[in-house]
Amino acid sequence: GNGKSILWNAIRQESDIAEEFDVIQIDLLACNLDEIERILLRELEKLLEKHRIYPENSRYLKNQLGRIGVLERLEVLIDEMSFSDAFNALAKELDRLPKKVLVNFEDIDRIKNEEVVKKIFAIAEKLSSERFHVVFQYNRDLLPGSLREKDYLEKYVPYNVELTPISFSALVERFWTILEMKKTQLKT
C-alpha cells in the first residue's frame, strides 16, 4: 500500500539497528488478537532465554493470562503479584539484555476493534523504557474511531514518520540513477 513495510524492512536491515537492537516483529494480522499479551510475552521470553536470562515473572504473566477470562483479570490484583508488578519486573529483566529491544507491531491500522488497539498501545506504554522501544506501522486515516485523533495518538506514538507517495516514473528514474543505467537501456 503506502510503503510502510518496505521502509521498515530497510530500517531493520541497517547495520546500526542490528548492532543496537534485538528486533521482535509482531504481525497483528497473523495472530490471535485475544492473546496479544501472551504473544508479546512469549516473544520477549524467547529473547531473554536466548541471552540465558530466565524470568519468573513472564511465566507468571502467561499463566495468569492463560487461566483466567477478561473480567477475572481484575481479580489478579488480589493475588500475590499484580499484572502491573509483573510487567515492571519483566521490564527490569529486559534491562539486563546486552542490546535494546525494538518491537514492531505491523498492520495495527487494519485492526477494526478500537479496544484491541488501545490494549496494544497500553501494553507497549507499560514496557517502554530507554531500552525497550516500539514501532507501530499504521496509516492514521485507517485507524478505528477516536484513535485517529492527534491528541490521543500523541500519548502513545510521540514520533511519527509520514510517507509521501512516489510516482512510478520517479521511482524508475531513481533506480536507473542508482544502477547507473542509461535511459536508452529502458525497455518497454
Secondary structure per residue as TSV (DSSP state, phi and psi in degrees):
chain	resnum	aa	ss	phi	psi
A	1	G	-	360.0	-87.4
A	2	N	-	-97.5	-8.0
A	3	G	S	96.5	9.9
A	4	K	H	-61.2	-46.6
A	5	S	H	-67.8	-38.4
A	6	I	H	-62.3	-45.3
A	7	L	H	-63.3	-45.9
A	8	W	H	-59.5	-46.4
A	9	N	H	-62.4	-37.4
A	10	A	H	-66.6	-41.8
A	11	I	H	-64.7	-47.3
A	12	R	H	-70.3	-16.2
A	13	Q	T	-88.7	-7.5
A	14	E	S	-63.4	138.1
A	15	S	H	-62.3	-35.1
A	16	D	H	-61.6	-40.9
A	17	I	H	-66.9	-46.0
A	18	A	H	-62.5	-35.1
A	19	E	H	-71.5	-36.0
A	20	E	H	-93.2	-26.8
A	21	F	E	-127.6	145.1
A	22	D	E	-91.9	124.4
A	23	V	E	-102.8	132.8
A	24	I	E	-117.3	126.0
A	25	Q	E	-106.4	124.2
A	26	I	E	-122.4	110.4
A	27	D	E	-88.3	104.0
A	28	L	G	-66.4	-22.3
A	29	L	G	-79.6	-16.0
A	30	A	G	-103.7	9.2
A	31	C	S	-130.0	162.7
A	32	N	-	-77.9	110.4
A	33	L	G	-68.1	-18.9
A	34	D	G	-70.2	-16.2
A	35	E	G	-117.2	26.9
A	36	I	H	-59.9	-37.0
A	37	E	H	-62.4	-46.6
A	38	R	H	-63.7	-38.8
A	39	I	H	-63.7	-47.4
A	40	L	H	-62.7	-44.9
A	41	L	H	-61.8	-40.0
A	42	R	H	-61.8	-43.4
A	43	E	H	-65.6	-40.7
A	44	L	H	-67.6	-39.1
A	45	E	H	-62.8	-42.4
A	46	K	H	-59.0	-42.9
A	47	L	H	-64.3	-45.1
A	48	L	H	-61.9	-45.0
A	49	E	H	-65.5	-32.5
A	50	K	H	-57.9	-32.9
A	51	H	T	-100.0	16.8
A	52	R	T	61.1	38.1
A	53	I	-	-114.3	121.3
A	54	Y	-	-116.1	91.2
A	55	P	-	-79.6	130.4
A	56	E	H	-71.5	-34.4
A	57	N	H	-67.6	-32.4
A	58	S	H	-69.2	-34.6
A	59	R	H	-65.1	-41.0
A	60	Y	H	-58.9	-48.6
A	61	L	H	-60.7	-46.8
A	62	K	H	-62.6	-39.7
A	63	N	H	-59.9	-47.4
A	64	Q	H	-63.8	-43.0
A	65	L	H	-67.0	-29.2
A	66	G	H	-81.3	-24.9
A	67	R	H	-107.3	-4.9
A	68	I	S	-125.6	155.4
A	69	G	-	-84.1	173.9
A	70	V	T	-58.7	-47.2
A	71	L	G	-69.7	-31.5
A	72	E	G	-74.4	-14.5
A	73	R	G	-60.0	-29.3
A	74	L	G	-64.4	-29.4
A	75	E	G	-70.4	-16.1
A	76	V	G	-60.9	-27.4
A	77	L	G	-59.7	-26.1
A	78	I	G	-78.0	-25.2
A	79	D	S	-62.4	177.3
A	80	E	S	-60.3	-25.2
A	81	M	S	-145.9	134.7
A	82	S	-	-84.1	166.1
A	83	F	H	-59.4	-40.6
A	84	S	H	-60.5	-45.9
A	85	D	H	-62.1	-42.5
A	86	A	H	-65.1	-42.7
A	87	F	H	-64.3	-39.0
A	88	N	H	-63.3	-41.0
A	89	A	H	-65.4	-40.1
A	90	L	H	-63.1	-41.1
A	91	A	H	-59.5	-38.4
A	92	K	H	-66.4	-37.9
A	93	E	H	-63.4	-39.4
A	94	L	H	-63.6	-29.6
A	95	D	T	-65.2	-18.7
A	96	R	T	-80.9	-12.3
A	97	L	S	-66.9	148.4
A	98	P	S	-69.5	-24.3
A	99	K	S	-119.8	163.8
A	100	K	E	-72.2	162.2
A	101	V	E	-109.2	134.3
A	102	L	E	-124.9	113.6
A	103	V	E	-105.3	131.0
A	104	N	E	-112.5	121.5
A	105	F	E	-98.8	108.4
A	106	E	E	-89.9	141.1
A	107	D	T	65.7	34.4
A	108	I	G	-65.7	-23.5
A	109	D	G	-75.4	-11.8
A	110	R	G	-93.1	-0.8
A	111	I	-	-87.7	119.6
A	112	K	-	-88.9	-12.1
A	113	N	-	-86.6	109.0
A	114	E	H	-59.7	-37.0
A	115	E	H	-65.8	-36.8
A	116	V	H	-65.4	-43.7
A	117	V	H	-63.9	-42.3
A	118	K	H	-60.4	-39.7
A	119	K	H	-63.3	-42.9
A	120	I	H	-63.4	-43.6
A	121	F	H	-59.7	-43.4
A	122	A	H	-65.7	-42.3
A	123	I	H	-62.3	-46.0
A	124	A	H	-61.9	-40.5
A	125	E	H	-64.8	-39.4
A	126	K	H	-63.5	-37.7
A	127	L	H	-89.6	-18.0
A	128	S	-	-59.1	138.4
A	129	S	B	-160.6	-171.7
A	130	E	T	-64.4	-22.7
A	131	R	T	-110.7	0.1
A	132	F	E	-131.9	113.3
A	133	H	E	-122.0	151.7
A	134	V	E	-128.4	138.7
A	135	V	E	-117.0	130.0
A	136	F	E	-110.8	123.2
A	137	Q	-	-92.9	118.5
A	138	Y	-	-158.6	157.3
A	139	N	-	-105.9	114.2
A	140	R	G	-53.2	-37.7
A	141	D	G	-66.7	-18.7
A	142	L	G	-98.1	-6.5
A	143	L	S	-66.1	148.2
A	144	P	-	-76.1	144.6
A	145	G	G	46.4	-129.1
A	146	S	G	-71.0	-8.6
A	147	L	G	-67.9	-17.5
A	148	R	G	-75.0	-17.5
A	149	E	S	-68.6	133.2
A	150	K	H	-58.2	-43.7
A	151	D	H	-61.5	-38.4
A	152	Y	H	-69.6	-48.2
A	153	L	H	-61.9	-37.2
A	154	E	H	-61.0	-28.1
A	155	K	H	-65.1	-40.7
A	156	Y	H	-101.8	-24.3
A	157	V	-	-128.4	83.8
A	158	P	-	-71.5	-22.6
A	159	Y	-	-122.8	130.6
A	160	N	-	-124.1	143.9
A	161	V	-	-120.9	118.6
A	162	E	-	-97.1	128.0
A	163	L	-	-91.0	134.3
A	164	T	-	-99.5	145.3
A	165	P	-	-64.0	143.0
A	166	I	-	-119.2	129.3
A	167	S	-	-70.8	154.4
A	168	F	H	-59.1	-42.7
A	169	S	H	-66.0	-37.7
A	170	A	H	-65.6	-38.1
A	171	L	H	-65.0	-45.5
A	172	V	H	-62.5	-44.8
A	173	E	H	-61.4	-40.3
A	174	R	H	-62.6	-46.4
A	175	F	H	-66.2	-35.3
A	176	W	H	-61.4	-40.0
A	177	T	H	-67.8	-46.5
A	178	I	H	-60.8	-42.4
A	179	L	T	-84.1	0.8
A	180	E	T	53.3	47.2
A	181	M	-	-99.9	152.9
A	182	K	-	-89.6	148.8
A	183	K	G	-60.7	-24.4
A	184	T	G	-70.5	-14.3
A	185	Q	G	-82.5	-8.9
A	186	L	-	-70.0	123.1
A	187	K	-	-108.9	139.6
A	188	T	-	-96.9	360.0
